[in-house]
């Protein structure tokens, strides 16, 4: 019988979810943590998949799950599920009201 994880982390590969993985491992031990990666078949963000693997490797998390999000295509409006919407580049140096709009990702 497979052991059940004490913590499940939705690990997208960003700083916030990496911190959550670190906290979960510190509190429960890496053997008791499972990392879930939100995934689409579109292959829109291979850097996110690489970051997911590298962060899980770094903390020694072996329980890994890919959660398919293709059903979100029906809702639309996201660059992560719709190939016709460009994924925006980092615009931190651009002037304007950062945080005033909901990003397409």
Phi, psi and omega per residue, in radians:
X1 nan 2.309 -3.115
X2 -1.266 2.498 3.118
X3 -1.320 2.440 3.122
X4 -1.520 2.387 3.109
X5 -1.224 2.547 3.045
X6 -1.486 -0.338 3.137
X7 -2.477 2.439 3.050
X8 -2.113 2.223 -3.118
X9 -1.998 2.188 2.998
X10 -1.398 1.770 -2.980
X11 -1.836 1.777 -3.121
X12 -1.551 -0.218 -3.111
X13 1.772 -0.061 3.117
X14 -1.552 3.084 -3.081
X15 -1.109 -0.735 -3.099
X16 -1.098 -0.826 -3.098
X17 -1.285 -0.489 3.055
X18 -1.131 -0.706 3.086
X19 -1.096 -0.729 3.120
X20 -1.083 -0.680 3.101
X21 -1.126 -0.728 3.122
X22 -1.084 -0.770 3.136
X23 -1.127 -0.765 -3.140
X24 -1.086 -0.742 3.125
X25 -1.164 -0.678 3.124
X26 -1.138 -0.668 -3.085
X27 -1.453 -0.598 -3.000
X28 -2.046 -0.243 -3.029
X29 1.483 2.455 -3.052
X30 -1.015 -0.547 -3.141
X31 -1.181 -0.301 -3.098
X32 -1.907 0.329 -3.129
X33 -2.114 2.420 3.003
X34 -2.067 2.379 3.087
X35 -1.876 2.300 3.104
X36 -1.946 2.319 3.104
X37 -1.931 2.158 3.026
X38 -1.202 2.216 -3.034
X39 -2.365 2.648 3.002
X40 -2.219 2.783 3.085
X41 -1.374 -0.103 -3.061
X42 -1.273 -0.318 -3.132
X43 1.123 0.511 -3.027
X44 -1.212 -0.453 -3.047
X45 -2.413 1.368 3.138
X46 -1.148 -0.433 3.094
X47 -1.120 -0.639 3.116
X48 -1.130 -0.734 3.116
X49 -1.126 -0.719 3.113
X50 -1.131 -0.753 3.125
X51 -1.091 -0.717 3.093
X52 -0.968 -0.891 -3.119
X53 -1.101 -0.773 -3.090
X54 -1.158 -0.691 3.122
X55 -1.186 -0.785 3.105
X56 -1.073 -0.717 3.086
X57 -1.070 -0.799 -3.092
X58 -1.010 -0.748 -3.108
X59 -1.556 -0.074 3.100
X60 1.347 0.438 3.127
X61 -1.459 2.106 -3.117
X62 -1.788 -0.342 3.110
X63 -1.468 1.898 -3.061
X64 -2.297 2.379 -3.117
X65 -2.263 2.447 3.016
X66 -1.804 2.123 -3.135
X67 -1.809 1.942 -3.111
X68 -1.279 2.312 -3.107
X69 -2.028 0.374 -3.078
X70 -1.094 -0.413 3.124
X71 -1.141 -0.309 3.097
X72 -1.243 -0.215 3.060
X73 -1.024 -0.572 -3.123
X74 -1.102 -0.532 3.109
X75 -1.365 -0.739 3.100
X76 1.374 3.130 3.059
X77 1.473 0.145 -3.130
X78 -2.129 2.310 3.091
X79 -1.174 -0.296 -3.137
X80 -1.385 -0.340 -3.127
X81 -2.123 -0.167 -3.089
X82 -2.091 1.930 -3.102
X83 -1.122 -0.258 3.137
X84 -1.489 -0.130 3.107
X85 -1.822 2.171 -3.120
X86 -1.231 2.437 3.038
X87 -1.355 2.149 -3.085
X88 -1.208 2.584 3.058
X89 -1.478 2.898 3.100
X90 -1.068 2.085 -3.112
X91 -1.966 0.526 -3.080
X92 -1.132 -0.485 -3.120
X93 -1.475 -0.191 -3.131
X94 -1.323 2.579 3.090
X95 -1.393 2.789 3.122
X96 2.277 3.110 -3.088
X97 -1.479 1.475 3.095
X98 -1.069 2.366 -3.140
X99 1.488 0.016 -3.121
X100 -1.547 -0.195 3.127
X101 -2.202 2.639 3.032
X102 -1.400 2.170 -3.114
X103 -1.207 2.714 -3.128
X104 -1.293 -0.067 3.088
X105 -1.720 nan nan
